[in-house]
Amino acid sequence: MRFMILVKATKDSEAGVMPSEELIAAMGAFNEALVKAGVMQAGEGLHPSSKGARVQFSGKNRTVVDGPFAETKELVAGYWIWECASLQEAIDWVKRCPNPMLTDSDIEIRQVYTAEDFGEAFTPELREQEDRLRAEIEAQQAKKG
């Protein structure tokens, strides 16, 4: 099962306060353990929402709203993509994580949908398209690597 692990933002992360050398080293050691266990597939920190934008959809209309965004507790400051056998395994890994923030913080765990989750609506043609796109992404990443 794939999971997206969402590190929730804090006032400090939204203010652009960077982590200490000690926290960077602790997170590096945690990430190394994830990689050695075959769990981590991706992970990055995100700039504050003041450097971002949202696109709001209403019918055919699209409205761009520039950051920052008011509800800090609803924002994401970073993420991982993990492959785990279960939600419990993902929880166990998160519990081992150093606190990623300078203050109290939250990490949310969400399972990623698979093709099978969509049932009959995910036709063979759509499956073929997804497989082709995933292969193309992998080829692009290989060229950059």
C-alpha positions in Angstrom: 0.0 0.0 0.0 1.2 3.5 -0.8 0.7 6.3 1.7 1.2 10.0 1.5 2.6 11.3 4.8 1.7 15.0 5.2 3.8 17.2 7.5 1.4 20.0 8.6 2.6 23.6 8.6 3.1 25.7 11.7 3.5 29.4 12.2 7.3 29.0 12.0 7.3 27.0 8.8 4.9 29.5 7.2 7.2 32.3 8.3 10.1 30.5 6.5 12.0 29.6 9.7 14.5 27.0 8.6 15.3 23.9 10.7 18.4 23.7 12.8 21.5 21.6 11.8 20.5 19.1 14.5 17.0 18.7 13.1 18.2 18.4 9.6 20.6 15.7 10.7 17.9 13.9 12.7 15.5 13.9 9.7 18.4 12.8 7.4 18.9 9.8 9.7 15.2 9.0 9.8 15.0 9.3 6.0 18.0 6.9 5.7 16.2 4.4 7.8 13.1 4.7 5.6 15.2 4.2 2.5 17.1 1.2 3.9 13.8 -0.4 4.9 12.5 0.0 1.4 9.7 2.3 2.6 10.5 5.8 1.3 9.7 6.5 -2.4 9.8 10.3 -2.3 9.8 13.2 0.1 10.4 16.9 0.1 9.8 20.0 2.2 7.7 22.8 0.8 8.3 26.5 0.8 5.7 28.6 2.8 2.4 29.3 1.2 3.4 32.9 0.7 5.4 31.6 -2.3 2.5 29.6 -3.7 -0.9 30.0 -5.3 -4.2 28.2 -5.4 -6.5 27.7 -8.4 -10.1 27.7 -7.5 -12.6 25.9 -9.8 -16.2 26.9 -10.3 -17.8 25.3 -13.4 -15.6 26.5 -16.3 -14.1 29.4 -14.4 -10.7 29.3 -12.9 -9.6 31.9 -10.3 -6.0 32.2 -9.1 -5.5 33.1 -5.4 -1.9 34.0 -4.4 -0.6 32.9 -1.0 -0.1 33.3 1.9 -3.2 31.3 3.1 -4.8 32.1 6.4 -5.4 28.7 8.0 -1.9 27.6 8.8 -3.1 24.3 10.5 -4.6 23.2 7.2 -1.5 23.8 5.2 1.2 21.2 4.3 4.9 22.0 5.0 6.3 18.7 3.5 5.5 15.2 2.5 6.7 11.7 1.9 5.4 8.9 -0.3 5.9 5.5 1.5 5.2 1.9 0.5 4.0 0.1 3.6 2.2 -3.2 4.2 -0.5 -1.5 6.2 -1.7 1.7 7.8 -0.4 0.5 11.1 3.1 0.1 9.6 2.9 3.7 8.4 1.8 4.9 11.8 4.7 3.0 13.4 7.2 4.8 11.1 5.6 8.2 11.8 5.9 7.6 15.5 9.7 7.1 15.1 10.0 10.4 13.2 11.7 13.3 14.9 9.3 16.2 15.5 9.8 18.0 12.2 8.9 21.4 13.7 10.2 23.7 16.4 6.9 23.5 18.2 4.2 20.9 18.6 3.2 19.5 15.2 1.0 17.1 13.3 1.7 14.5 10.6 -1.2 13.2 8.6 -1.2 9.7 6.9 -3.4 9.2 3.8 -3.5 6.1 1.7 -3.0 6.6 -2.0 -5.6 5.2 -4.4 -4.7 2.3 -6.7 -6.3 1.5 -10.0 -8.2 -1.3 -8.4 -10.0 1.2 -6.1 -11.8 2.7 -9.0 -13.5 -0.5 -10.1 -15.2 -0.8 -13.5 -14.9 3.0 -14.1 -11.2 2.4 -14.7 -11.5 0.8 -18.1 -8.8 -1.2 -19.8 -8.1 1.8 -22.0 -7.7 4.1 -19.0 -5.4 1.5 -17.3 -3.3 1.3 -20.5 -3.1 5.1 -20.5 -2.0 5.2 -16.9 0.6 2.5 -17.4 2.0 4.4 -20.4 2.1 7.7 -18.5 3.9 6.1 -15.5 6.5 4.6 -17.9 7.0 7.9 -19.5 7.5 9.6 -16.1 10.1 7.0 -15.2 11.9 7.5 -18.5 12.0 11.2 -17.9 13.3 10.8 -14.4 16.0 8.4 -15.6 17.2 11.0 -18.1 17.4 13.7 -15.4 19.1 11.3 -12.9 
